[in-house]
Amino acid sequence: MLPEMIGGLSPFDQIARTDDAGEHWTGRELMPVMGYDSWQRFEDVIERAKASSDAAGHNTDKAFVQVSQLSGAGNLGDQRKRDYRLTRFAAYLVAMNGDPRKPQIAAAQTYFAVKTREAEVSQAHQLPTSFADALELAARQARALEAAAPMVEQAKHHRAADGLLSVPDFANELKAWAKQHHGVKVLHQEVWDFLGELGLIIRGDTIRHNHPTADAVDRDLARRKTTTVTHASGRTSKEVSPRLTPAGEGYAWDRAVKRIESTGSLSRKAVTA
């Protein structure tokens, strides 16, 4: 069940906190709003979000601050529960690494993607006092929208009912984003090669070509999808294809965006040139 709006505020606005360091959310308060009833399960989501942050080169320690809170007195005195102070970006990554089958997670993904974009755009809205200031304002607005675009696009990704994404679907989304925001043409072949470069799938002359790697499966970044294929002769065979988990999708998306924005291409040749 989705949490209710109160006084026109979304449930995420209702539990948002503000202090001298800025706006933030606590993991313990986000947990039920995102549809989780077990801290252990939700902390696993936070750990995947931290891994996504590390992979994208963000300051994870600043975005995910581990704290503790008193949970009441007992026979052994006051007990402390581990918690996290999460910035808006950290909460967004938690939402992106949550169970996509939960409607609360879908709501959280949309909320934090939109709020992040609004915040970045509002920071650029300062009345210019000169022509030079006006030019700088326009540049800041463009940078803010451009920086937020990958997050908003990723939140809009369509996923299968099992929460997994096929490589062709991932490639289509990435191609559309690269073309729209950077005028960069990305080929499907380049996407497959890039996922191989990241160690998510196996490439090369092998019978396991395009299978997910064992490491990617162990890290819950990709899974194997086995399909029974019926041939014209009536013979059937099993075919294995890779599927990206939400964590794997976020990992690959962040790396791909960084590559395209820094080199103007997804191809590895752009890095070694």
C-alpha positions, -999 to +999 in steps of 0.1 A: +000+000+000+013+034-009+017+059+020-008+087+021-005+124+014-011+146+044-018+182+041-007+181+004+027+168+014+041+136+000+052+110+027+088+118+018+083+155+025+067+146+058+098+128+071+124+152+056+146+168+082+167+200+080+197+210+101+228+231+097+242+206+072+211+207+050+181+186+041+183+149+049+163+117+057+170+090+082+171+054+071+149+042+099+121+066+088+125+059+051+123+021+056+085+018+061+077+046+036+097+026+010+077-006+018+102-025+040+094-040+074+128-054+082+159-032+089+182-059+079+166-061+044+166-023+041+202-020+052+211-044+024+195-018+000+215+010+016+247-010+011+239-015-026+232+022-029+266+030-013+283+007-038+266+025-066+278+058-051+314+045-049+313+032-085+301+066-098+329+084-079+307+103-054+317+112-018+298+083-002+310+090+033+294+124+032+262+113+015+257+082+038+265+091+073+262+063+098+246+073+131+230+056+160+200+063+182+188+051+216+162+023+214+152+024+251+165+010+283+168-027+289+185-051+313+218-041+299+210-004+298+203+018+268+206+000+235+217+018+204+203+011+169+224+018+138+209+043+114+220+065+085+217+102+078+210+103+040+213+133+017+188+137-010+211+121-035+218+092-011+180+087-006+176+087-044+203+060-048+185+039-021+153+042-040+170+031-072+185+001-055+152-010-039+128-037-050+112-024-081+081-046-075+072-024-046+049+005-056+065+025-027+099+022-044+085+034-078+070+064-059+103+071-042+123+069-074+100+095-090+099+117-060+137+119-055+145+122-092+121+152-095+131+168-062+168+166-072+161+182-105+140+210-088+167+217-063+195+219-088+174+242-111+163+264-082+200+270-072+205+285-106+176+309-102+192+341-089+183+375-104+211+388-126+223+423-120+244+426-152+246+411-187+276+390-175+255+377-146+227+369-170+250+348-191+263+330-161+228+323-149+219+308-183+250+286-181+242+274-146+206+266-155+218+245-185+244+227-163+218+219-136+193+205-161+220+185-178+233+171-146+198+161-134+188+145-167+206+111-163+189+106-129+154+115-142+159+093-172+170+064-151+140+067-128+118+064-159+133+031-170+107+005-176+114-029-160+099-063-164+076-077-137+105-095-121+124-063-117+151-072-143+161-053-174+172-068-207+204-055-223+185-044-255+161-023-233+190-008-214+207+000-247+176+017-261+173+039-230+210+048-231+210+055-268+180+078-265+195+098-236+229+101-253+213+114-285+190+138-268+214+153-243+247+151-260+241+145-297+261+113-293+252+082-313+256+050-293+254+016-311+239-016-295+273-033-301+290-006-280+266-011-251+273-049-251+310-043-253+308-017-225+289-041-202+317-066-210+343-040-201+325-035-167+326-072-161+289-077-162+287-100-192+311-123-210+324-112-244+346-130-269+348-163-288+333-186-262+302-207-258+293-184-229+293-153-251+270-127-236+262-147-205+264-128-172+297-132-154+299-152-122+311-121-104+282-100-116+258-127-104+275-130-070+273-092-066+236-093-076+243-069-106+231-094-132+212-126-135+208-154-160+176-157-179+170-192-195+146-194-223+134-225-241+135-220-279+116-242-304+133-246-337+117-252-371+127-288-369+108-292-337+139-295-317+141-274-285+171-258-269+179-237-239+193-202-244+208-180-217+207-142-218+217-116-193+193-095-172+204-064-152+192-061-117+182-026-104+216-024-088+234-035-120+214-011-141+223+018-118+260+007-118+261+004-156+241+036-162+263+058-139+295+045-156+281+049-191+269+085-184+303+093-170+321+079-201+298+097-226+300+130-208+338+129-204+348+115-239+318+121-261+315+084-268+307+051-251+334+032-271+366+022-252+386+036-282+376+071-270+394+065-237+426+051-252+428+075-281 
